Amino acid sequence: MSRRMTQGRRKSGGTDEKRLPKAVKHETEQLKRIEEMPLTASVKQNMEMCKKELGESPDIIYRELELNNGDNTPILLIYVQGMIDDERMNEFVIQPLHRDRYDVESQAQDMTMLKWMEKKLLATGIAVEVKDWKLIYQKLFLGYCIIMVEGVARAIAANVVGGPRRGVEEPKTEMVIRGPREGFTESVRANTAMLRRKIRSPRLWMEQVTIGDLTQTPVSFMYIKGLAGEDVIDDLRERLKSIEIDGILESGYIEELIGDQKWTPFPTVMSNERPDVIAANLLEGRVAVLVDGTPFVLVVPATLNVFFQSAEDYYQRFDIATFLRLLRFVSFFIALLMPSVYVAIIGYHQEMIPTQLLLKLAAQREGVPFPAYLEAFIMELVFEILREAVVRMPSAAGNTISIVGGLVIGQSVVEAGIVSPAVVIVVSFTAIASFVSPNYSLGIAARLLRFFLLLAASTLGFYGIALVTLFILLHLCNIRSFGVPYMTPFAPFVGPDLKDTFVRAPLWLMKERPQRIKSDNKVRQQVDPELRKEPGQ
């Protein structure tokens, strides 16, 4: 990645300190200094400093105990209510502190009190030693319990993460008839566990970075060592570490900040909430990016072809999967071009219509006050408003709005003579075709470009459609996703990769991974020649 791209991302993500008021700037610098300060050996002083910085928040609990060591050494527990598991807290932290004793044997082994608590007392799966406030706050708001001991200038962060979480459910964005019914959740650790259940290999590696000055959001990326290209991994690691922003609330933030092409309606990073889809992409040599707090996982690099693929393509026979995939490509072109083609034919190329159909269309348009392009534009705009209203409304009200909008409004505008019945048919069929796309981001791109094609068709007819289509193709050929051409394997042409594009070849023919994905291991199926021999040979 170029230095200019890195600097631009940092400039857009970071805070412009020159524009901050002096009081805010001074307070921000003071908080940073406090975070970098080490802990003191006084429990009372640490508690006062923590309360001062966190603002006496009622959900942050400070519990003072005494260690069972004969001297009744004061202990301070700090945790966030609602982010911990109360049962684990009582069983693995509080009860051992009351029950066990820091005995003479531990002192004779020259084991410090903190090490004794970490190695022999606490029964949690993870207990790490922390030394500065920045790490303490990071662990505290991840759901850890911070344990401080009087006379020790360090603390222990014990993993008691819990609280209410959404369970594993079937994904709502990509439904399948045949296949797994589980989808990702908002917990990044639950999501990584789902992927490890799919790929039970020690070569499935994971790295984690924390992004967001205020949110401190854990962002993990997973890849299969030896399959994913090292240059893609290094590039992704550099882009993630170069992000400077105050908060990350969803993976869409990451998608926009790490993408190659900034000015394009087409998605250059794939997102999905199905573990089987992400696992399949990992097996092809791609890298998955998981963000805590969202069920949508990102995949890089992404090409245009992967947005037409569905998980169900690989759970059915290849001939059925090929038919469905061709249907998706045809539906995409219908959703993109059908309104503009109708406008071009009606406005400029009437000779292409059969005479009988032309007479019927002319009879329908008699009395309509608007030209064909304005009819189509108005109906497309009404449909987009209707679709957005259905998405934002509650489910019961949304169904009512869709019925009212689809039937009542469509019939009313025709009877009122505002638009012709042919336009309603064209727009309705276009809307149905746009729902066939398995990827929501690609469908939005088609919806946006449809208006530009309508404008071109209203001015130049088919010549305008051809010019805009050519511009779109040139734009697609110019897009890169982490160094991989977006139109692969069509441009540049890669013959072996055509087995999984318009058609889905039989699995026994797809013996290699995609050639243009920068994978270090291209072989997917490698059968021992001895296994091919018939019994007795």
C-alpha positions, -999 to 999 in steps of 0.1 A, spaced: 0 0 0 13 34 -9 23 60 17 -2 84 2 -31 60 8 -19 53 44 -16 90 52 -50 97 37 -66 71 58 -50 83 89 -60 119 81 -96 109 76 -97 86 106 -78 106 131 -88 136 152 -77 170 139 -62 183 172 -58 219 158 -96 222 156 -103 211 192 -110 237 219 -81 243 243 -101 229 273 -110 197 254 -75 193 241 -60 197 276 -85 172 291 -77 147 263 -40 150 269 -46 146 307 -66 115 302 -39 100 280 -13 108 307 -34 91 333 -39 60 312 -1 57 307 6 61 344 15 29 364 -6 16 392 2 27 428 7 3 457 -23 18 476 -57 2 470 -75 33 482 -55 56 459 -61 34 429 -99 33 436 -100 71 439 -82 76 407 -104 51 389 -136 67 402 -123 101 392 -116 91 356 -148 70 352 -170 96 367 -186 77 396 -205 55 371 -231 34 391 -226 3 368 -189 0 378 -187 -19 410 -159 -15 436 -159 -43 461 -135 -43 490 -124 -76 505 -97 -89 528 -73 -116 519 -72 -147 542 -35 -145 550 -35 -136 587 -28 -99 581 -62 -93 564 -46 -76 535 -71 -53 517 -82 -64 482 -102 -44 457 -124 -59 430 -134 -37 401 -159 -49 374 -187 -37 352 -222 -48 361 -239 -65 332 -207 -74 314 -197 -103 337 -211 -137 346 -222 -134 383 -220 -172 389 -184 -173 375 -175 -143 395 -188 -158 428 -174 -193 421 -140 -186 406 -130 -153 422 -148 -143 454 -152 -178 470 -115 -187 465 -104 -153 479 -125 -160 511 -117 -197 513 -80 -202 504 -51 -190 525 -18 -175 514 2 -200 536 38 -203 548 46 -228 520 38 -203 493 60 -177 511 88 -202 514 87 -208 477 93 -171 472 60 -169 454 46 -133 455 11 -128 466 0 -118 431 17 -148 415 1 -171 441 -34 -157 432 -27 -160 395 -14 -195 395 -30 -212 426 -60 -193 437 -81 -180 408 -100 -207 389 -108 -187 358 -96 -198 324 -76 -166 318 -59 -145 345 -32 -120 333 -11 -95 351 -16 -58 342 6 -29 351 -9 3 336 -43 20 335 -47 17 298 -46 -21 298 -68 -21 330 -96 -1 313 -93 -22 281 -97 -55 301 -124 -39 324 -147 -30 295 -142 -64 279 -158 -80 309 -128 -89 330 -126 -84 368 -97 -64 380 -81 -75 413 -58 -52 432 -39 -60 464 -27 -36 490 11 -31 488 14 -43 452 17 -19 423 2 -43 398 -32 -60 393 -47 -92 379 -74 -92 352 -96 -124 356 -118 -135 327 -154 -136 340 -170 -124 308 -207 -128 306 -240 -109 305 -269 -111 281 -260 -121 245 -280 -131 215 -279 -168 208 -270 -185 175 -298 -181 151 -305 -187 114 -292 -158 92 -318 -134 80 -300 -120 50 -291 -152 31 -317 -179 36 -310 -214 22 -332 -244 17 -304 -269 22 -274 -262 44 -265 -251 80 -289 -230 99 -265 -212 122 -253 -176 117 -227 -154 134 -236 -134 165 -224 -101 179 -196 -119 200 -163 -121 182 -152 -150 203 -184 -170 195 -178 -163 158 -142 -174 159 -153 -206 176 -179 -213 149 -151 -210 123 -128 -233 142 -156 -259 144 -158 -257 106 -120 -258 100 -104 -280 127 -69 -274 117 -39 -259 135 -31 -240 104 -61 -217 110 -44 -187 125 -58 -156 140 -44 -121 148 -61 -94 167 -59 -56 169 -78 -30 189 -92 -1 169 -110 29 182 -97 54 208 -130 54 227 -147 21 218 -115 0 220 -132 -25 196 -114 -59 192 -109 -67 155 -96 -101 145 -86 -115 112 -83 -152 104 -65 -170 77 -52 -205 69 -14 -205 71 0 -217 38 -31 -210 18 -36 -172 22 -10 -151 4 15 -135 27 14 -102 8 -24 -100 13 -20 -107 50 7 -81 54 -13 -55 35 -44 -61 56 -24 -60 88 -9 -26 78 -42 -12 68 -59 -22 100 -31 -8 122 -31 25 102 -67 32 111 -70 61 136 -106 68 146 -125 74 178 -149 44 174 -158 13 155 -194 2 159 -198 -22 130 -178 -40 103 -190 -14 78 -166 11 93 -137 -13 86 -150 -21 51 -149 15 41 -116 23 57 -96 -6 43 -112 -7 8 -90 0 -22 -115 19 -43 -132 48 -25 -154 62 -53 -174 32 -65 -209 18 -59 -196 -18 -62 -185 -35 -30 -148 -44 -29 -150 -62 4 -175 -91 8 -196 -93 40 -216 -123 51 -231 -137 83 -229 -174 75 -200 -194 90 -200 -220 61 -196 -192 35 -167 -176 54 -151 -211 60 -153 -218 22 -136 -185 14 -108 -193 39 -103 -226 22 -98 -207 -11 -70 -186 4 -89 -155 14 -87 -137 48 -117 -131 71 -120 -100 93 -142 -103 124 -154 -72 144 -168 -75 179 -204 -63 181 -216 -73 146 -226 -106 130 -213 -96 96 -178 -109 88 -157 -93 60 -137 -113 34 -108 -100 13 -98 -100 -15 -132 -100 -32 -140 -101 -69 -173 -94 -87 -179 -131 -93 -181 -140 -56 -211 -117 -51 -232 -140 -74 -223 -171 -54 -246 -186 -28 -238 -211 -1 -265 -234 -15 -247 -237 -49 -223 -262 -33 -249 -282 -14 -268 -293 -46 -259 -310 -78 -237 -290 -102 -264 -288 -129 -290 -274 -106 -265 -250 -91 -254 -239 -126 -290 -231 -136 -296 -211 -104 -264 -191 -109 -272 -183 -145 -306 -171 -132 -289 -147 -108 -267 -132 -136 -297 -128 -159 -317 -112 -130 -289 -88 -123 -288 -76 -159 -326 -73 -159 -326 -53 -127 -299 -30 -141 -311 -25 -177 -348 -33 -181 -363 2 -173 -337 20 -194 -343 -4 -223 -380 2 -221 -375 39 -221 -351 38 -251 -374 16 -272 -405 37 -264 -387 71 -270 -363 64 -298 -365 29 -313 -402 21 -319 -393 2 -350 -379 -26 -329 -414 -33 -314 -439 -55 -332 -467 -36 -348 -495 -51 -327 -476 -45 -294 -467 -10 -305 -504 -2 -311 -513 -16 -276 -486 4 -260 -497 35 -278 -533 30 -267 -522 25 -231 -502 57 -232 -530 78 -246 -539 104 -220 -508 99 -199 -494 134 -193 -457 124 -188 -431 111 -212 -419 75 -208 -386 83 -191 -404 105 -165 -430 77 -159 -403 52 -153 -383 76 -130 -413 84 -109 -423 47 -104 -387 37 -97 -384 65 -71 -418 55 -55 -407 19 -53 -374 28 -36 -393 49 -11 -417 20 -5 -388 -5 -1 -370 17 24 -403 22 44 -408 -16 46 -373 -21 58 -376 5 86 -411 -3 98 -418 -31 123 -425 -65 106 -463 -64 110 -466 -28 97 -440 -35 70 -461 -63 55 -492 -40 55 -472 -12 38 -459 -36 11 -494 -49 3 -508 -13 2 -479 0 -18 -478 -28 -43 -514 -32 -50 -533 -1 -41 -508 25 -53 -499 6 -85 -536 2 -94 -545 37 -84 -518 55 -105 -529 34 -136 -566 42 -131 -558 79 -126 -539 80 -159 -506 91 -143 -486 62 -157 -493 35 -182 -498 -2 -172 -466 -12 -191 -444 10 -169 -459 -7 -138 -451 -41 -152 -416 -31 -161 -409 -16 -127 -425 -45 -108 -405 -71 -128 -373 -51 -122 -380 -50 -85 -385 -88 -84 -353 -94 -103 -333 -72 -79 -343 -94 -50 -327 -124 -66 -291 -112 -59 -277 -131 -29 -256 -101 -18 -273 -70 -6 -244 -46 -14 -244 -57 -50 -282 -52 -53 -278 -16 -40 -252 -9 -67 -276 -21 -94 -304 1 -79 -282 32 -80 -268 27 -115 -303 21 -128 -311 58 -125 -280 68 -145 -289 44 -172 -325 58 -172 -310 93 -177 -288 81 -206 -317 62 -223 -339 93 -221 -313 115 -239 -296 92 -264 -316 60 -264 -296 28 -269 -265 48 -277 -267 63 -242 -272 29 -226 -242 16 -245 -220 45 -234 -229 42 -197 -225 4 -199 -191 8 -214 -181 32 -187 -193 8 -161 -172 -20 -176 -141 2 -178 -147 12 -142 -150 -25 -131 -118 -34 -149 -100 -6 -131 -110 -17 -96 -87 -37 -74 -93 -56 -41 -61 -60 -22 -42 -62 -55 -66 -86 -72 -84 -74 -103 -121 -70 -96 -132 -86 -129 -111 -118 -125 -114 -143 -141 -130 -124 -171 -105 -96 -173 -77 -106 -170 -89 -139 -185 -80 -169 -164 -93 -201 -180 -92 -225 -150 -111 -201 -128 -141 -201 -152 -152 -234 -136 -169 -214 -108 -183 -183 -125 -214 -184 -147 -214 -222 -142 -206 -243 -112 -185 -272 -124 -186 -306 -106 -166 -306 -74 -143 -333 -87 -132 -310 -116 -123 -280 -94 -90 -294 -82 -73 -260 -78 -81 -229 -59 -87 -196 -78 -55 -187 -97 -58 -149 -92 -63 -151 -54 -28 -147 -41 -27 -181 -24 5 -199 -15 -10 -233 -22 -31 -237 -54 -39 -274 -51 -73 -281 -35 -77 -318 -44 -47 -341 -43 -56 -378 -45 -30 -404 -39 -25 -425 -71 -25 -457 -50 -61 -450 -41 -72 -450 -77 -62 -486 -82 -89 -513 -82 -89 -538 -53 -66 -567 -62 -43 -547 -85 
